[in-house]
C-alpha cells in the first residue's frame, strides 16, 4: 500500500505545472509536490500518477516515492490568493503527493551524456507503453538528482481514459506522439528495451500497481474501473506491440 501522510502546511505553488501543484509539508516532516484532486485534469490525473509511477518503479526506473496526502479544507482557507484558496479548499480529502527531491535540477537535453542509450530507450519505451504525452523538449518532466535521472509528472499518461470510448477498445492503438519525446534521439536500443521490459511486466504486476489507487478516485464502480485499467495495459503489452515499433521508427 502507498503511505498516507497528512498535510500540515501549504508551502508554495509550483506554477510551472498547468494544474497548479504545490509544495506541501506533511506530518512526517517530509515535503511533497502535491497534485490536487480538484485541479482541472481531475481525479484521472491522480490515477495516472499512481499507476504509471508505480509501473515505472516495477521496471527499475527511478521515480520519487508516491504517497497519498490527506488534506483538510482549512489548509486552503488561509491562502490569500483566491485561485489557490479555491483549489486547495475544494481538494479536501485524499490527494497525490510526490516526494520532493531537494536540490534537483531539470534535465537538460543539451547535456545528453547524463543518460545511457539503454536508459533513454527504456524511458522512451515506457512512455510509449503508457501513452505519456508529456515528456517533450519543452517539458521533459525529468529531474537530475545526485547525478541520476528521475521520472516525474505522469498525470498526462494513459490519456485514453479521458475518452468516452471503452478503454480496452483503444489498447492496440499506436502512439505517434512518441515522435516528440525528448529522449528519442538517444534511444538507440529500443529493440532490446522492448524485449527486456515487456518480459518484466505481466497481469499480476500490472494489477498490483492498479490496486494502489484509492477506491474514491475510481468513481461509482471501482472494481470495474480497475479491471478496465488492467485489461487495457495487459492488452497493450501483448505482441505485436505497435507502440514499440512506432517508437523505433520515431512515429
N, C-alpha and C positions, 0 to 999 in steps of 0.2 A: 504494500500500500504506500501511497505518497504520504509524506509527513504533512500534518496540518499545523500551521502557525497562526497566531492572532496578531493582526496589525495594531500597532501602538501609536505610530506617528507617520503622517504623510510628510516626506522629506522634500521632494521636489518633482515637478513634472518633467517628463522626457519628451520634449515637443518635437523631436525628430521623428517620432512614431505617429502615424496617421490616426491611431486610435487613442492617443494621449495616455500612454502608460506612465507610470510614476515609480520613483524610488521610495520604498516604504520600509520603515523599521518595524521589526516584529518582536514578539515576546521571547524569542530565543536569542536575542541580541544580534540577529542577522539583518542584513539589508537585502531586499529583494526588488527586482523590477516586476511590478505588478501589472498584469493585463486585466482590465476591469470587465465584468460581465455586462455592464450597461453601455459599453463602448459601441460605436457604430457597427462593428463587424459581428457583434452579438456573441452568444454562447458558443456558436460553432467554431469561432476562432480559438476559444479556450479548449474545446475538444481537440482541435488540430494540434494545438501546442502540446498537449499531453500525449496523444497517440504518436505523433511524428517524433517528438523529442525522445520518447522512451524507446521507440523502434531504432532510432539512431544510436542510442546507448547500447541496445542489444547487439548492434553491429560493431561496437567498439569505437564509434565516432564520439568525439568529445562534446558533451552538452552539459551546461551547468545544471545543478540539481533543480528539479521542478518540485514545487510544493503547492499545497492548497492554502490559500490565505483567507482566513475568516475575518471579515471586516464589518464593523459596526457603522451604522449610518451617521452617528455623531462625529466620526472622523472627518467627514466631508463638510459638516456644517460650520466648522471653524475656519474654512478656507475663504479668503476674501475674493478670490477670482470666481465669478459666478459660474463659469464653464466647469471648473474643477469641482466646485461645490455641488453642482447638479450631478456630475458624473459619479463622484465618489458616494454621495448620498444614495443615489439610485442603485449602487453596486453592493449594498448591504447583503451579506451572505458569503458564499464561497467564491473566491476569485483564484486566478492562476498566478503564481509567483515564480520567477526565475532567479536563482542565486546571483547576486551582484558580484562581478569579478573586479575588485578594486585595482586600478592602475592598468587595466586592459586597454588596448589600442584597436581601432578599426583596422581590419585587413586592408592592405594597400596593394592593389593589382600591379602597381609599378614595381613591386618587390617580389617577383614570383618565386624566388628561392626559399620563401617561407614554407612552401608545400612541395612534397614529392609528387611525381606523376601518379603514384599509387594512391596517395591520399586524395589528391584532386579528383581522380577518376572515381573513387568511392563516393565522394560527396556529390559529384555530378550524377552518378547512377542513382544514388539515394533520392536526390531531389527530383529526378525524372520519375522514379517509382511512386513517390508521394505527391507528385504534381505540385511542387513548390514553385510558385511564380515569382518569388521574392528573394532571389539570390543573384542580382544583376550587378554590373559595374557601378551603377548609380547608387545601389543599396545592397552591398554584399551580405549583410547580416552574418558576418564572420568577425570574431574578435581574436586578437593575438594576446595571449596571457602566458607569462612565463615561457615564452618562445614556442608556444604551441597554439594551434588554431582551434577555436571553439565555435560550434554552431549555435546560433540563437534565432529567435523570432520565427516560429513555424506556424503562426496563426493563419497565414495565407495559403498554406498547403491544403491538400485534399479539397480543392476548390469545387469539385463536382458535387459536394454535399450541400452547396448553396442552390443547386438546380431543383426544379420541380420534378425532374425525372427520377426514376428509381436509381439509386446509387450503383447497384450492381450492374445495371444495363450500360454503364459508362466505363466499366472496369478495363475493357480492352482497347480503349481509345489511346492513340499515340499522344505524345506531349511535345508539339512543335515549339513551344515557348522555351524549351531547353536551349535553343539556339542563342538565347540572350544570357545564358549562365556565365557568371564572371570567371569561373574556373575552366570553362570548356577548352580554351587554348592549351591548358596544362594537362588535360585529361587524355593522355595518350595510351592509357592501359585500361580502357573501358571493357574490352572483351574479358580480360582477366577479372576485373571487378564484378562483372555480371555473374560469372561462374562462382566466384568466392562468396559474394554477398547473398545471392539467391539461395545458395546452399546453407546459409546461416539462419534463414527465416522459414517458418512453417506455420501451419494454422495455430499451433499451441503458443508459439512466441508472439504471433500477432494478437491472439486472444488475450494474452497476458497484458499487453500494452493497452488494449481497448478496455479491459476490466478496470484499469486505474482511473477511468473517467467517472466522476461522480454522477449518480443517477439523475440528480436535479438539473444537470446540464443537457440531458438527453431527451427532454420532452415528456410527453404523457405515457410513452411506452418504451422505457429504457431498454428492455430486453430485445425488442425488435430493432431498435436503433443500433445496439451493439452488434447484433447479428449482421446488420447491413454493412457496417464498417468492416467486420471480419471477412465477410464474403467478398466484399469489394477488393480488399487487399490481397486475399488469397487468390482470387481470380486474376488480379493484375500481375501477381507473381508467377503464374503458370506460363510455361513456354508455349509458343514463341513469344518473347517479350518485345513488343513493338517499341515500347518506350526506350529499351536499351539499344536497339538497333538505330532508333532515331537519334539518340544521344551520340552514338558513334559517328553518325553522318552529320551531326550538327544541326539537326532539324527534327 
